[in-house]
Amino acid sequence: MRAILILCCSLFASVAIAAEPTSGLRPGDEVSAWEPIHVVGPHAGTKTCPVCTYLDAPVLLAFAKDVAAAEKLAKSLEAIAIAHAPGKLKVVLVVDGTEDELRKLAKEASLKSVMLCRPDPERKEKQLKAYKIDAAVSNTILLYQDYIVKQAWTDAAPADVKKATDKYLPKR
């Protein structure tokens, strides 16, 4: 009887864990250098590494699986970027889409502060694997500073990201 109870508890725990999707690095993990293709923002037309460029600045790094997922995040991320600009927060939205799709998204969402990028097709698989991105989830968002992930969200609602970002980075 005791063995059956232990087996049932183990099965229940594994089902609960399996049902909760995880994507991305977790708090405490270190971010690594990578070179997305910048489509919109101060580095447009380059493969500038955000980690290398912004060193110890706080960075909100959002991965969207496609343009539709990015559309749900874009305006909220822009508001977060503007609210925390005095604190030097940088916001990078990485979208699996074409340059034309990303330019259209930037225009429709009036992005001025968010850097909009796409993975380099030649390195996409390796880069997304380094950040542990699960292509099945709508979005993966990381807040890191000094190369260390402070907060992480999977399939996040923009309001949850704003609330946590406001808590971690008070407006200055």
OpenMM code with the backbone's topology and positions (N, CA, C; nanometers):
from openmm import Vec3, app, unit

residues = "MET ARG ALA ILE LEU ILE LEU CYS CYS SER LEU PHE ALA SER VAL ALA ILE ALA ALA GLU PRO THR SER GLY LEU ARG PRO GLY ASP GLU VAL SER ALA TRP GLU PRO ILE HIS VAL VAL GLY PRO HIS ALA GLY THR LYS THR CYS PRO VAL CYS THR TYR LEU ASP ALA PRO VAL LEU LEU ALA PHE ALA LYS ASP VAL ALA ALA ALA GLU LYS LEU ALA LYS SER LEU GLU ALA ILE ALA ILE ALA HIS ALA PRO GLY LYS LEU LYS VAL VAL LEU VAL VAL ASP GLY THR GLU ASP GLU LEU ARG LYS LEU ALA LYS GLU ALA SER LEU LYS SER VAL MET LEU CYS ARG PRO ASP PRO GLU ARG LYS GLU LYS GLN LEU LYS ALA TYR LYS ILE ASP ALA ALA VAL SER ASN THR ILE LEU LEU TYR GLN ASP TYR ILE VAL LYS GLN ALA TRP THR ASP ALA ALA PRO ALA ASP VAL LYS LYS ALA THR ASP LYS TYR LEU PRO LYS ARG".split()
positions = [
    Vec3(0.0827, -0.1196, 0.0000),
    Vec3(0.0000, 0.0000, 0.0000),
    Vec3(0.0869, 0.1257, 0.0000),
    Vec3(0.1906, 0.1237, 0.0825),
    Vec3(0.2809, 0.2384, 0.0911),
    Vec3(0.3497, 0.2631, -0.0446),
    Vec3(0.3884, 0.1561, -0.1119),
    Vec3(0.4538, 0.1678, -0.2428),
    Vec3(0.3584, 0.2296, -0.3453),
    Vec3(0.2315, 0.1911, -0.3388),
    Vec3(0.1324, 0.2463, -0.4316),
    Vec3(0.1136, 0.3954, -0.4055),
    Vec3(0.1088, 0.4342, -0.2785),
    Vec3(0.0939, 0.5748, -0.2418),
    Vec3(0.2134, 0.6563, -0.2919),
    Vec3(0.3324, 0.6052, -0.2762),
    Vec3(0.4538, 0.6748, -0.3231),
    Vec3(0.4511, 0.6867, -0.4761),
    Vec3(0.4119, 0.5789, -0.5432),
    Vec3(0.4036, 0.5808, -0.6889),
    Vec3(0.3024, 0.6843, -0.7367),
    Vec3(0.1856, 0.6895, -0.6735),
    Vec3(0.0821, 0.7862, -0.7108),
    Vec3(0.1308, 0.9296, -0.6899),
    Vec3(0.1982, 0.9547, -0.5777),
    Vec3(0.2510, 1.0886, -0.5505),
    Vec3(0.3562, 1.1269, -0.6539),
    Vec3(0.4412, 1.0336, -0.6907),
    Vec3(0.5453, 1.0601, -0.7901),
    Vec3(0.4836, 1.0913, -0.9258),
    Vec3(0.3830, 1.0134, -0.9632),
    Vec3(0.3148, 1.0376, -1.0904),
    Vec3(0.2468, 1.1738, -1.0917),
    Vec3(0.1797, 1.2072, -0.9816),
    Vec3(0.1121, 1.3353, -0.9718),
    Vec3(0.2123, 1.4496, -0.9840),
    Vec3(0.3240, 1.4389, -0.9169),
    Vec3(0.4270, 1.5429, -0.9214),
    Vec3(0.4842, 1.5563, -1.0619),
    Vec3(0.5090, 1.4456, -1.1288),
    Vec3(0.5668, 1.4537, -1.2633),
    Vec3(0.4675, 1.5114, -1.3627),
    Vec3(0.3392, 1.4828, -1.3471),
    Vec3(0.2371, 1.5400, -1.4345),
    Vec3(0.2270, 1.6900, -1.4097),
    Vec3(0.2326, 1.7321, -1.2837),
    Vec3(0.2247, 1.8743, -1.2513),
    Vec3(0.3436, 1.9486, -1.3103),
    Vec3(0.4604, 1.8895, -1.3021),
    Vec3(0.5801, 1.9525, -1.3567),
    Vec3(0.5726, 1.9561, -1.5078),
    Vec3(0.5291, 1.8488, -1.5707),
    Vec3(0.5214, 1.8423, -1.7168),
    Vec3(0.4186, 1.9413, -1.7715),
    Vec3(0.3132, 1.9699, -1.6971),
    Vec3(0.2082, 2.0581, -1.7444),
    Vec3(0.2508, 2.2042, -1.7444),
    Vec3(0.3534, 2.2383, -1.6661),
    Vec3(0.4000, 2.3763, -1.6586),
    Vec3(0.5149, 2.3964, -1.7566),
    Vec3(0.4874, 2.4632, -1.8692),
    Vec3(0.5951, 2.4798, -1.9672),
    Vec3(0.7027, 2.5731, -1.9144),
    Vec3(0.8249, 2.5395, -1.9424),
    Vec3(0.9340, 2.6285, -1.9073),
    Vec3(1.0148, 2.6543, -2.0326),
    Vec3(1.0554, 2.7746, -2.0456),
    Vec3(1.1354, 2.8150, -2.1598),
    Vec3(1.2270, 2.9247, -2.1110),
    Vec3(1.3474, 2.9230, -2.1578),
    Vec3(1.4395, 3.0296, -2.1237),
    Vec3(1.5247, 2.9998, -2.0031),
    Vec3(1.6251, 3.0820, -1.9888),
    Vec3(1.7117, 3.0734, -1.8726),
    Vec3(1.6300, 3.1048, -1.7485),
    Vec3(1.6740, 3.0570, -1.6346),
    Vec3(1.6015, 3.0783, -1.5091),
    Vec3(1.6785, 3.1786, -1.4231),
    Vec3(1.6134, 3.2389, -1.3242),
    Vec3(1.6841, 3.3324, -1.2365),
    Vec3(1.8106, 3.2687, -1.1780),
    Vec3(1.9187, 3.3458, -1.1833),
    Vec3(2.0483, 3.2974, -1.1377),
    Vec3(2.1374, 3.2495, -1.2504),
    Vec3(2.0781, 3.2171, -1.3673),
    Vec3(2.1576, 3.1741, -1.4831),
    Vec3(2.2292, 3.2954, -1.5432),
    Vec3(2.3392, 3.2677, -1.6111),
    Vec3(2.4165, 3.3728, -1.6757),
    Vec3(2.3809, 3.3797, -1.8240),
    Vec3(2.3621, 3.5030, -1.8746),
    Vec3(2.3355, 3.5215, -2.0175),
    Vec3(2.4673, 3.5171, -2.0935),
    Vec3(2.4602, 3.4759, -2.2189),
    Vec3(2.5808, 3.4670, -2.3006),
    Vec3(2.5693, 3.5594, -2.4220),
    Vec3(2.6828, 3.5898, -2.4800),
    Vec3(2.6865, 3.6763, -2.5981),
    Vec3(2.6155, 3.6096, -2.7153),
    Vec3(2.5498, 3.6899, -2.7954),
    Vec3(2.4849, 3.6405, -2.9165),
    Vec3(2.4593, 3.7589, -3.0087),
    Vec3(2.4325, 3.7330, -3.1332),
    Vec3(2.4219, 3.8393, -3.2317),
    Vec3(2.2950, 3.8274, -3.3159),
    Vec3(2.1851, 3.8860, -3.2679),
    Vec3(2.0632, 3.8862, -3.3493),
    Vec3(2.0755, 3.9900, -3.4602),
    Vec3(1.9882, 3.9836, -3.5561),
    Vec3(1.9837, 4.0842, -3.6621),
    Vec3(1.8888, 4.1944, -3.6148),
    Vec3(1.9419, 4.3141, -3.5944),
    Vec3(1.8606, 4.4277, -3.5504),
    Vec3(1.7874, 4.4862, -3.6704),
    Vec3(1.6551, 4.4977, -3.6587),
    Vec3(1.5726, 4.5506, -3.7667),
    Vec3(1.5288, 4.6936, -3.7345),
    Vec3(1.4960, 4.7212, -3.6086),
    Vec3(1.4505, 4.8531, -3.5651),
    Vec3(1.5242, 4.8887, -3.4367),
    Vec3(1.5612, 5.0136, -3.4245),
    Vec3(1.6293, 5.0605, -3.3042),
    Vec3(1.7664, 5.1160, -3.3351),
    Vec3(1.8429, 5.1496, -3.2327),
    Vec3(1.9711, 5.2161, -3.2534),
    Vec3(2.0754, 5.1324, -3.3276),
    Vec3(2.0563, 5.0027, -3.3323),
    Vec3(2.1530, 4.9143, -3.3990),
    Vec3(2.0966, 4.8527, -3.5275),
    Vec3(1.9893, 4.9128, -3.5823),
    Vec3(1.9252, 4.8593, -3.7032),
    Vec3(2.0285, 4.8378, -3.8136),
    Vec3(2.0170, 4.7220, -3.8778),
    Vec3(2.1064, 4.6878, -3.9863),
    Vec3(2.2367, 4.6225, -3.9413),
    Vec3(2.2476, 4.5934, -3.8128),
    Vec3(2.3698, 4.5303, -3.7605),
    Vec3(2.3368, 4.4000, -3.6886),
    Vec3(2.4410, 4.3309, -3.6480),
    Vec3(2.4289, 4.2106, -3.5648),
    Vec3(2.4957, 4.2372, -3.4304),
    Vec3(2.4646, 4.3516, -3.3726),
    Vec3(2.5241, 4.3929, -3.2462),
    Vec3(2.4757, 4.3040, -3.1322),
    Vec3(2.5683, 4.2596, -3.0504),
    Vec3(2.5354, 4.1757, -2.9342),
    Vec3(2.4812, 4.2636, -2.8215),
    Vec3(2.3548, 4.2437, -2.7798),
    Vec3(2.2993, 4.3253, -2.6714),
    Vec3(2.3728, 4.3030, -2.5385),
    Vec3(2.4154, 4.1814, -2.5134),
    Vec3(2.4854, 4.1504, -2.3884),
    Vec3(2.6180, 4.2256, -2.3835),
    Vec3(2.6908, 4.2227, -2.4923),
    Vec3(2.8221, 4.2885, -2.4995),
    Vec3(2.8085, 4.4409, -2.4992),
    Vec3(2.7050, 4.4922, -2.5609),
    Vec3(2.6868, 4.6362, -2.5745),
    Vec3(2.6396, 4.7018, -2.4459),
    Vec3(2.5484, 4.6362, -2.3751),
    Vec3(2.4876, 4.7004, -2.2591),
    Vec3(2.5449, 4.6524, -2.1262),
    Vec3(2.6433, 4.5665, -2.1309),
    Vec3(2.7220, 4.5227, -2.0157),
    Vec3(2.6410, 4.5097, -1.8878),
    Vec3(2.6525, 4.6056, -1.7949),
    Vec3(2.5860, 4.5910, -1.6648),
    Vec3(2.4499, 4.6595, -1.6571),
    Vec3(2.4003, 4.7144, -1.7691),
    Vec3(2.2683, 4.7779, -1.7700),
    Vec3(2.1598, 4.6708, -1.7569),
    Vec3(2.0460, 4.7063, -1.6966),
    Vec3(1.9356, 4.6111, -1.6939),
    Vec3(1.8770, 4.5949, -1.8341),
    Vec3(1.8466, 4.4725, -1.8721),
    Vec3(1.7916, 4.4439, -2.0043),
    Vec3(1.6698, 4.3539, -1.9899),
    Vec3(1.5618, 4.3929, -2.0553),
    Vec3(1.4426, 4.3095, -2.0652),
    Vec3(1.4481, 4.2485, -2.2043),
    Vec3(1.4703, 4.1184, -2.2099),
    Vec3(1.4886, 4.0462, -2.3357),
    Vec3(1.3683, 3.9554, -2.3571),
    Vec3(1.2906, 3.9856, -2.4606),
    Vec3(1.1684, 3.9092, -2.4879),
    Vec3(1.1831, 3.8345, -2.6197),
    Vec3(1.1528, 3.7053, -2.6170),
    Vec3(1.1513, 3.6221, -2.7371),
    Vec3(1.0057, 3.5904, -2.7694),
    Vec3(0.9624, 3.6218, -2.8902),
    Vec3(0.8267, 3.5890, -2.9345),
    Vec3(0.8374, 3.4867, -3.0465),
    Vec3(0.7536, 3.3833, -3.0411),
    Vec3(0.7675, 3.2755, -3.1400),
    Vec3(0.7320, 3.3179, -3.2815),
    Vec3(0.6487, 3.4230, -3.2930),
    Vec3(0.6108, 3.4725, -3.4251),
    Vec3(0.5596, 3.6153, -3.4127),
    Vec3(0.5231, 3.6744, -3.5250),
    Vec3(0.4785, 3.8132, -3.5255),
    Vec3(0.3485, 3.8301, -3.4464),
    Vec3(0.2585, 3.7350, -3.4559),
    Vec3(0.1320, 3.7442, -3.3809),
    Vec3(0.1586, 3.7506, -3.2303),
    Vec3(0.2508, 3.6699, -3.1822),
    Vec3(0.2858, 3.6723, -3.0395),
    Vec3(0.3532, 3.8042, -3.0035),
    Vec3(0.4353, 3.8562, -3.0932),
    Vec3(0.5050, 3.9835, -3.0681),
    Vec3(0.4068, 4.1001, -3.0621),
    Vec3(0.3025, 4.0951, -3.1455),
    Vec3(0.2023, 4.2022, -3.1467),
    Vec3(0.1373, 4.2174, -3.0094),
    Vec3(0.1195, 4.1065, -2.9386),
    Vec3(0.0564, 4.1099, -2.8064),
    Vec3(0.1468, 4.1739, -2.7011),
    Vec3(0.2766, 4.1751, -2.7263),
    Vec3(0.3734, 4.2280, -2.6299),
    Vec3(0.4228, 4.3685, -2.6616),
    Vec3(0.4275, 4.4028, -2.7882),
    Vec3(0.5015, 4.5208, -2.8343),
    Vec3(0.4661, 4.6507, -2.7620),
    Vec3(0.3401, 4.6862, -2.7556),
    Vec3(0.3018, 4.8140, -2.6939),
    Vec3(0.3328, 4.8155, -2.5444),
    Vec3(0.3112, 4.7039, -2.4773),
    Vec3(0.3432, 4.6971, -2.3340),
    Vec3(0.4928, 4.7093, -2.3106),
    Vec3(0.5719, 4.6439, -2.3955),
    Vec3(0.7171, 4.6541, -2.3810),
    Vec3(0.7644, 4.7967, -2.4083),
    Vec3(0.7030, 4.8633, -2.5030),
    Vec3(0.7366, 5.0037, -2.5308),
    Vec3(0.7079, 5.0905, -2.4085),
    Vec3(0.5936, 5.0687, -2.3443),
    Vec3(0.5588, 5.1460, -2.2240),
    Vec3(0.6589, 5.1191, -2.1109),
    Vec3(0.6991, 4.9955, -2.0954),
    Vec3(0.7991, 4.9609, -1.9927),
    Vec3(0.9317, 5.0300, -2.0248),
    Vec3(0.9729, 5.0264, -2.1512),
    Vec3(1.0997, 5.0888, -2.1922),
    Vec3(1.0991, 5.2385, -2.1633),
    Vec3(0.9900, 5.3042, -2.1935),
    Vec3(0.9795, 5.4487, -2.1706),
    Vec3(0.9795, 5.4791, -2.0213),
    Vec3(0.9020, 5.4027, -1.9447),
    Vec3(0.8929, 5.4272, -1.8001),
    Vec3(1.0266, 5.4092, -1.7297),
    Vec3(1.1084, 5.3165, -1.7797),
    Vec3(1.2339, 5.2867, -1.7119),
    Vec3(1.3577, 5.3385, -1.7860),
    Vec3(1.3381, 5.4243, -1.8848),
    Vec3(1.4527, 5.4814, -1.9571),
    Vec3(1.5486, 5.5562, -1.8651),
    Vec3(1.4981, 5.6335, -1.7667),
    Vec3(1.5924, 5.7025, -1.6773),
    Vec3(1.6821, 5.6052, -1.5981),
    Vec3(1.6351, 5.4843, -1.5762),
    Vec3(1.7138, 5.3825, -1.5066),
    Vec3(1.8001, 5.3015, -1.6010),
    Vec3(1.8057, 5.3446, -1.7274),
    Vec3(1.8893, 5.2838, -1.8307),
    Vec3(1.8453, 5.1441, -1.8746),
    Vec3(1.7182, 5.1095, -1.8499),
    Vec3(1.6674, 4.9806, -1.8965),
    Vec3(1.6683, 4.9776, -2.0491),
    Vec3(1.7157, 4.8674, -2.1034),
    Vec3(1.7117, 4.8426, -2.2464),
    Vec3(1.6108, 4.7305, -2.2688),
    Vec3(1.5303, 4.7426, -2.3726),
    Vec3(1.4303, 4.6413, -2.4037),
    Vec3(1.4552, 4.5899, -2.5444),
    Vec3(1.4707, 4.4584, -2.5548),
    Vec3(1.4979, 4.3927, -2.6828),
    Vec3(1.3881, 4.2895, -2.7069),
    Vec3(1.3208, 4.2996, -2.8207),
    Vec3(1.2173, 4.2043, -2.8590),
    Vec3(1.2687, 4.1265, -2.9794),
    Vec3(1.2832, 3.9967, -2.9618),
    Vec3(1.3345, 3.9089, -3.0672),
    Vec3(1.2159, 3.8294, -3.1228),
    Vec3(1.1953, 3.8422, -3.2530),
    Vec3(1.0787, 3.7825, -3.3167),
    Vec3(1.1230, 3.6953, -3.4335),
    Vec3(1.0648, 3.5777, -3.4423),
    Vec3(1.0915, 3.4908, -3.5563),
    Vec3(1.0006, 3.5361, -3.6703),
    Vec3(1.0514, 3.6284, -3.7502),
    Vec3(0.9744, 3.6825, -3.8620),
    Vec3(1.0688, 3.7458, -3.9621),
    Vec3(1.0142, 3.7928, -4.0723),
    Vec3(1.0965, 3.8568, -4.1744),
    Vec3(1.1222, 4.0027, -4.1363),
    Vec3(1.2183, 4.0634, -4.2015),
    Vec3(1.2473, 4.2044, -4.1747),
    Vec3(1.1275, 4.2915, -4.2084),
    Vec3(1.0576, 4.2614, -4.3176),
    Vec3(0.9393, 4.3396, -4.3548),
    Vec3(0.8297, 4.3276, -4.2486),
    Vec3(0.8079, 4.2068, -4.1990),
    Vec3(0.7065, 4.1866, -4.0937),
    Vec3(0.7428, 4.2647, -3.9677),
    Vec3(0.8710, 4.2657, -3.9326),
    Vec3(0.9142, 4.3363, -3.8129),
    Vec3(0.9048, 4.4880, -3.8294),
    Vec3(0.9368, 4.5383, -3.9465),
    Vec3(0.9238, 4.6828, -3.9716),
    Vec3(0.7759, 4.7247, -3.9619),
    Vec3(0.6881, 4.6410, -4.0182),
    Vec3(0.5444, 4.6697, -4.0116),
    Vec3(0.4968, 4.6691, -3.8660),
    Vec3(0.5419, 4.5707, -3.7884),
    Vec3(0.5069, 4.5622, -3.6466),
    Vec3(0.5533, 4.6875, -3.5727),
    Vec3(0.6766, 4.7293, -3.5975),
    Vec3(0.7315, 4.8477, -3.5303),
    Vec3(0.6487, 4.9717, -3.5615),
    Vec3(0.6085, 4.9843, -3.6864),
    Vec3(0.5286, 5.1003, -3.7274),
    Vec3(0.3905, 5.0972, -3.6626),
    Vec3(0.3240, 4.9821, -3.6686),
    Vec3(0.1884, 4.9705, -3.6132),
    Vec3(0.1862, 4.9860, -3.4617),
    Vec3(0.2921, 4.9435, -3.3927),
    Vec3(0.2975, 4.9528, -3.2469),
    Vec3(0.3673, 5.0811, -3.2008),
    Vec3(0.4088, 5.1637, -3.2965),
    Vec3(0.4793, 5.2901, -3.2674),
    Vec3(0.6008, 5.2677, -3.1773),
    Vec3(0.6811, 5.1690, -3.2122),
    Vec3(0.7995, 5.1390, -3.1316),
    Vec3(0.9086, 5.2422, -3.1570),
    Vec3(0.9531, 5.3041, -3.0498),
    Vec3(1.0620, 5.4023, -3.0566),
    Vec3(1.1748, 5.3633, -2.9614),
    Vec3(1.1411, 5.2980, -2.8515),
    Vec3(1.2401, 5.2642, -2.7488),
    Vec3(1.2776, 5.1171, -2.7477),
    Vec3(1.1942, 5.0329, -2.8035),
    Vec3(1.2205, 4.8888, -2.8062),
    Vec3(1.3063, 4.8555, -2.9277),
    Vec3(1.4116, 4.7778, -2.9043),
    Vec3(1.4934, 4.7278, -3.0150),
    Vec3(1.4255, 4.6015, -3.0673),
    Vec3(1.3975, 4.5985, -3.1936),
    Vec3(1.3280, 4.4856, -3.2554),
    Vec3(1.4288, 4.4078, -3.3398),
    Vec3(1.4415, 4.2793, -3.3090),
    Vec3(1.5425, 4.1947, -3.3741),
    Vec3(1.4802, 4.0643, -3.4203),
    Vec3(1.5578, 3.9936, -3.5009),
    Vec3(1.5199, 3.8577, -3.5382),
    Vec3(1.6449, 3.7717, -3.5281),
    Vec3(1.6260, 3.6430, -3.5032),
    Vec3(1.7437, 3.5557, -3.4954),
    Vec3(1.8151, 3.5487, -3.6296),
    Vec3(1.9449, 3.5386, -3.6264),
    Vec3(2.0239, 3.5193, -3.7474),
    Vec3(1.9908, 3.3797, -3.8000),
    Vec3(1.9367, 3.3673, -3.9217),
    Vec3(1.8968, 3.2350, -3.9729),
    Vec3(2.0098, 3.1316, -3.9702),
    Vec3(2.1328, 3.1761, -3.9897),
    Vec3(2.2462, 3.0830, -3.9909),
    Vec3(2.2806, 3.0304, -3.8524),
    Vec3(2.2424, 3.1047, -3.7486),
    Vec3(2.2774, 3.0669, -3.6113),
    Vec3(2.1560, 3.0491, -3.5210),
    Vec3(2.0389, 3.0595, -3.5779),
    Vec3(1.9153, 3.0610, -3.5002),
    Vec3(1.9054, 2.9447, -3.4021),
    Vec3(1.9221, 2.8244, -3.4501),
    Vec3(1.9056, 2.7071, -3.3640),
    Vec3(2.0032, 2.7106, -3.2472),
    Vec3(2.1274, 2.7411, -3.2749),
    Vec3(2.2303, 2.7452, -3.1699),
    Vec3(2.2021, 2.8571, -3.0694),
    Vec3(2.1626, 2.9741, -3.1191),
    Vec3(2.1367, 3.0877, -3.0316),
    Vec3(2.0157, 3.0643, -2.9414),
    Vec3(1.9081, 3.0122, -2.9976),
    Vec3(1.7891, 2.9870, -2.9169),
    Vec3(1.8135, 2.8741, -2.8164),
    Vec3(1.8950, 2.7775, -2.8545),
    Vec3(1.9292, 2.6688, -2.7624),
    Vec3(2.0111, 2.7223, -2.6452),
    Vec3(2.1021, 2.8151, -2.6704),
    Vec3(2.1847, 2.8725, -2.5637),
    Vec3(2.0989, 2.9441, -2.4592),
    Vec3(1.9873, 3.0004, -2.5038),
    Vec3(1.8970, 3.0700, -2.4118),
    Vec3(1.7810, 2.9802, -2.3671),
    Vec3(1.7852, 2.8525, -2.4075),
    Vec3(1.6866, 2.7514, -2.3693),
    Vec3(1.5439, 2.7896, -2.4095),
    Vec3(1.5299, 2.8454, -2.5295),
    Vec3(1.3992, 2.8895, -2.5769),
    Vec3(1.3220, 2.7715, -2.6353),
    Vec3(1.2005, 2.7504, -2.5860),
    Vec3(1.1112, 2.6458, -2.6346),
    Vec3(1.0216, 2.7071, -2.7424),
    Vec3(1.0328, 2.6601, -2.8637),
    Vec3(0.9570, 2.7159, -2.9763),
    Vec3(0.8061, 2.6957, -2.9623),
    Vec3(0.7642, 2.6094, -2.8717),
    Vec3(0.6213, 2.5819, -2.8553),
    Vec3(0.5498, 2.6896, -2.7734),
    Vec3(0.6239, 2.7695, -2.6978),
    Vec3(0.5589, 2.8708, -2.6142),
    Vec3(0.5475, 3.0021, -2.6901),
    Vec3(0.4480, 3.0796, -2.6559),
    Vec3(0.4223, 3.2061, -2.7239),
    Vec3(0.5335, 3.3075, -2.7007),
    Vec3(0.5756, 3.3187, -2.5751),
    Vec3(0.6836, 3.4127, -2.5452),
    Vec3(0.7663, 3.3654, -2.4262),
    Vec3(0.8882, 3.4112, -2.4243),
    Vec3(0.9809, 3.3880, -2.3139),
    Vec3(1.0459, 3.5224, -2.2870),
    Vec3(1.0383, 3.5678, -2.1632),
    Vec3(1.0902, 3.6999, -2.1306),
    Vec3(1.1872, 3.6879, -2.0134),
    Vec3(1.3026, 3.7527, -2.0293),
    Vec3(1.4064, 3.7506, -1.9264),
    Vec3(1.4413, 3.8934, -1.8878),
    Vec3(1.4560, 3.9175, -1.7603),
    Vec3(1.5087, 4.0442, -1.7114),
    Vec3(1.6442, 4.0111, -1.6514),
    Vec3(1.7502, 4.0687, -1.7088),
    Vec3(1.8825, 4.0403, -1.6550),
    Vec3(1.9602, 4.1686, -1.6320),
    Vec3(2.0567, 4.1592, -1.5448),
    Vec3(2.1479, 4.2696, -1.5167),
    Vec3(2.2791, 4.2100, -1.4696),
    Vec3(2.3891, 4.2733, -1.5066),
    Vec3(2.5217, 4.2215, -1.4715),
    Vec3(2.5365, 4.0765, -1.5155),
    Vec3(2.4806, 4.0436, -1.6331),
    Vec3(2.4916, 3.9117, -1.6952),
    Vec3(2.4111, 3.8017, -1.6251),
    Vec3(2.3341, 3.8354, -1.5214),
    Vec3(2.2601, 3.7348, -1.4447),
    Vec3(2.1097, 3.7578, -1.4602),
    Vec3(2.0368, 3.6500, -1.4898),
    Vec3(1.8908, 3.6583, -1.5021),
    Vec3(1.8320, 3.6819, -1.3626),
    Vec3(1.7508, 3.7883, -1.3527),
    Vec3(1.6873, 3.8242, -1.2251),
    Vec3(1.5426, 3.7745, -1.2192),
    Vec3(1.4729, 3.7807, -1.3333),
    Vec3(1.3341, 3.7357, -1.3447),
    Vec3(1.3185, 3.6647, -1.4779),
    Vec3(1.2251, 3.5704, -1.4836),
    Vec3(1.1980, 3.4986, -1.6084),
    Vec3(1.0493, 3.4639, -1.6147),
    Vec3(0.9947, 3.4765, -1.7349),
    Vec3(0.8532, 3.4446, -1.7562),
    Vec3(0.8383, 3.3596, -1.8812),
    Vec3(0.7415, 3.2700, -1.8779),
    Vec3(0.7065, 3.1886, -1.9941),
    Vec3(0.5593, 3.2117, -2.0223),
    Vec3(0.5260, 3.2389, -2.1496),
    Vec3(0.3879, 3.2697, -2.1889),
    Vec3(0.3297, 3.3778, -2.0973),
    Vec3(0.4055, 3.4827, -2.0801),
    Vec3(0.3698, 3.5884, -1.9858),
    Vec3(0.2658, 3.6842, -2.0406),
    Vec3(0.1825, 3.7311, -1.9496),
    Vec3(0.0913, 3.8401, -1.9817),
    Vec3(0.1699, 3.9703, -1.9639),
    Vec3(0.1553, 4.0655, -2.0545),
    Vec3(0.2310, 4.1904, -2.0434),
    Vec3(0.2151, 4.2602, -1.9079),
    Vec3(0.0966, 4.2557, -1.8490),
    Vec3(0.0753, 4.3205, -1.7192),
    Vec3(0.1632, 4.2585, -1.6104),
    Vec3(0.1821, 4.1264, -1.6151),
    Vec3(0.2673, 4.0598, -1.5164),
    Vec3(0.4126, 4.1025, -1.5310),
    Vec3(0.4566, 4.1184, -1.6537),
    Vec3(0.5947, 4.1603, -1.6794),
    Vec3(0.6149, 4.3033, -1.6298),
    Vec3(0.5182, 4.3902, -1.6571),
    Vec3(0.5290, 4.5295, -1.6128),
    Vec3(0.5350, 4.5373, -1.4607),
    Vec3(0.4483, 4.4642, -1.3946),
    Vec3(0.4431, 4.4676, -1.2484),
    Vec3(0.5762, 4.4214, -1.1880),
    Vec3(0.6293, 4.3113, -1.2385),
    Vec3(0.7558, 4.2592, -1.1858),
    Vec3(0.8724, 4.3508, -1.2201),
    Vec3(0.8713, 4.4075, -1.3407),
    Vec3(0.9783, 4.4994, -1.3803),
    Vec3(0.9741, 4.6247, -1.2933),
    Vec3(0.8552, 4.6767, -1.2679),
    Vec3(0.8408, 4.7940, -1.1810),
    Vec3(0.8928, 4.7651, -1.0407),
    Vec3(0.8705, 4.6430, -0.9937),
    Vec3(0.9169, 4.6056, -0.8596),
    Vec3(1.0701, 4.5949, -0.8570),
    Vec3(1.1259, 4.5340, -0.9608),
    Vec3(1.2705, 4.5153, -0.9637),
    Vec3(1.3445, 4.6447, -0.9977),
    Vec3(1.2877, 4.7247, -1.0867),
    Vec3(1.3513, 4.8494, -1.1317),
    Vec3(1.2598, 4.9673, -1.1028),
    Vec3(1.2618, 5.0189, -0.9821),
    Vec3(1.1740, 5.1344, -0.9534),
    Vec3(1.2034, 5.2488, -1.0480),
    Vec3(1.0997, 5.3239, -1.0846),
    Vec3(1.1180, 5.4391, -1.1748),
    Vec3(1.2073, 5.5414, -1.1070),
    Vec3(1.2933, 5.5999, -1.1868),
    Vec3(1.3853, 5.7006, -1.1304),
    Vec3(1.3490, 5.8389, -1.1775),
] * unit.nanometer
topology = app.Topology()
chain = topology.addChain("A")
for resn in residues:
    res = topology.addResidue(resn, chain)
    for name in ("N", "CA", "C"):
        topology.addAtom(name, app.Element.getBySymbol(name[0]), res)
